[in-house]
């Protein structure tokens, strides 16, 4: 799995003009994608890593202060742009593989004690955020 993690002061995600997930205080936005060989164990490991990342104010983690997370599935994290100008999506897991992994990732975060908001898998989403810092990290299992 691959994740882009951004420290934010607030964020939201909308589908067809309706807010489906939002955090209104400092936390993290996590864009997460899956590839064909990813497993539930990898989703759990990634969730634990992000929950404990000490990238909030005062070198604290979400686990330290109970900061919320907004998780948005994003298959485009596995774009292959090595050839030509049109990205290939062949490295991204198909929806029937990726959706349960993203759900498992969110469940793992919640089991750790996280407050998790989400987008809507497979939908066209408008993501709004105020990047704090800016702080942006890329993590991969």
C-alpha positions as CSV (number, residue, x, y, z in Angstrom):
1,X,0.0,0.0,0.0
2,X,1.0,3.6,-0.6
3,X,-0.1,6.7,1.3
4,X,0.4,10.4,1.0
5,X,0.0,11.9,4.5
6,X,-0.5,15.6,4.9
7,X,-0.7,17.5,8.2
8,X,-3.7,19.8,8.1
9,X,-5.5,22.3,10.2
10,X,-8.8,21.3,8.7
11,X,-10.1,19.3,5.7
12,X,-13.2,17.9,4.0
13,X,-14.3,15.7,1.1
14,X,-17.4,16.2,-0.9
15,X,-19.3,14.0,-3.4
16,X,-21.8,15.7,-5.7
17,X,-21.7,18.9,-3.5
18,X,-22.4,17.0,-0.3
19,X,-19.8,16.8,2.5
20,X,-19.2,13.1,3.2
21,X,-16.2,13.5,5.5
22,X,-14.6,16.3,7.4
23,X,-12.2,17.2,10.2
24,X,-12.4,20.7,11.7
25,X,-9.3,20.6,13.9
26,X,-5.6,19.8,13.3
27,X,-5.0,16.2,12.1
28,X,-4.0,14.3,9.0
29,X,-5.3,13.7,5.6
30,X,-4.3,10.3,4.3
31,X,-4.6,9.6,0.6
32,X,-4.2,5.8,0.3
33,X,-3.9,3.4,-2.6
34,X,-3.5,-0.3,-3.0
35,X,-1.8,-2.6,-5.5
36,X,-2.5,-6.2,-6.4
37,X,-0.2,-7.9,-3.9
38,X,-1.2,-5.8,-0.8
39,X,-2.6,-7.7,2.2
40,X,-4.7,-6.9,5.3
41,X,-1.6,-7.2,7.4
42,X,0.1,-4.5,5.4
43,X,-3.0,-2.3,5.8
44,X,-2.7,-2.8,9.6
45,X,1.0,-2.0,9.6
46,X,0.5,1.2,7.6
47,X,-2.3,2.3,9.9
48,X,-0.2,1.8,13.0
49,X,2.7,3.7,11.4
50,X,0.5,6.7,10.5
51,X,-1.3,6.7,13.8
52,X,2.1,6.9,15.6
53,X,3.9,9.4,13.2
54,X,5.2,12.3,15.3
55,X,4.5,15.0,12.8
56,X,2.0,17.2,14.6
57,X,2.8,20.3,16.7
58,X,5.4,19.6,19.4
59,X,6.5,16.4,17.6
60,X,3.3,14.7,18.7
61,X,1.4,12.0,16.9
62,X,-2.3,11.4,16.4
63,X,-2.1,8.7,19.0
64,X,-0.6,11.2,21.5
65,X,-3.4,13.8,21.2
66,X,-6.3,12.0,19.6
67,X,-6.0,14.1,16.4
68,X,-8.5,13.1,13.7
69,X,-7.7,11.6,10.3
70,X,-9.5,12.0,6.9
71,X,-8.8,9.0,4.7
72,X,-9.4,9.2,1.0
73,X,-8.9,6.3,-1.4
74,X,-6.8,7.2,-4.4
75,X,-5.8,4.6,-7.0
76,X,-3.8,7.2,-8.9
77,X,-1.0,6.8,-6.3
78,X,-0.1,3.8,-8.4
79,X,0.1,5.6,-11.8
80,X,2.9,4.5,-14.0
81,X,4.1,7.5,-16.0
82,X,7.4,6.1,-17.3
83,X,6.2,5.8,-20.9
84,X,4.4,8.4,-23.0
85,X,2.0,11.1,-21.6
86,X,-0.9,8.9,-20.6
87,X,-0.5,7.2,-17.2
88,X,-1.1,3.5,-16.9
89,X,-3.2,2.3,-14.0
90,X,-2.1,-1.4,-14.3
91,X,-0.3,-1.3,-10.9
92,X,-3.4,-0.1,-9.0
93,X,-5.5,-2.9,-7.5
94,X,-9.0,-3.2,-9.0
95,X,-11.9,-1.9,-6.9
96,X,-12.9,-5.3,-5.7
97,X,-9.4,-5.8,-4.2
98,X,-8.7,-2.2,-3.2
99,X,-11.9,-1.3,-1.5
100,X,-11.7,-4.0,1.2
101,X,-8.1,-3.1,1.9
102,X,-8.9,0.6,2.3
103,X,-11.8,-0.3,4.6
104,X,-9.5,-2.6,6.6
105,X,-7.0,0.3,6.9
106,X,-9.7,2.5,8.3
107,X,-10.9,-0.2,10.7
108,X,-7.3,-0.8,11.9
109,X,-7.0,3.0,12.6
110,X,-10.3,2.9,14.5
111,X,-9.2,-0.1,16.5
112,X,-6.1,1.9,17.6
113,X,-8.4,4.6,18.9
114,X,-8.5,7.0,15.9
115,X,-11.3,9.2,14.9
116,X,-11.5,8.5,11.2
117,X,-13.6,10.3,8.5
118,X,-13.6,9.0,4.9
119,X,-14.4,9.9,1.4
120,X,-16.5,7.6,-0.8
121,X,-14.7,4.8,-2.5
122,X,-14.8,5.0,-6.3
123,X,-16.6,8.4,-6.4
124,X,-15.4,11.6,-7.9
125,X,-14.5,13.6,-4.8
126,X,-13.6,17.2,-4.2
127,X,-11.0,17.3,-1.4
128,X,-10.4,20.5,0.4
129,X,-7.6,21.0,2.9
130,X,-5.4,23.5,4.6
131,X,-2.0,22.0,4.7
132,X,-0.2,22.9,7.9
133,X,3.5,23.6,7.5
134,X,3.3,22.3,4.8
135,X,4.1,18.8,6.0
136,X,3.6,16.0,3.4
137,X,5.1,12.5,3.6
138,X,4.9,9.5,1.3
139,X,4.8,6.1,3.0
140,X,4.9,2.6,1.4
141,X,4.6,-0.9,2.7
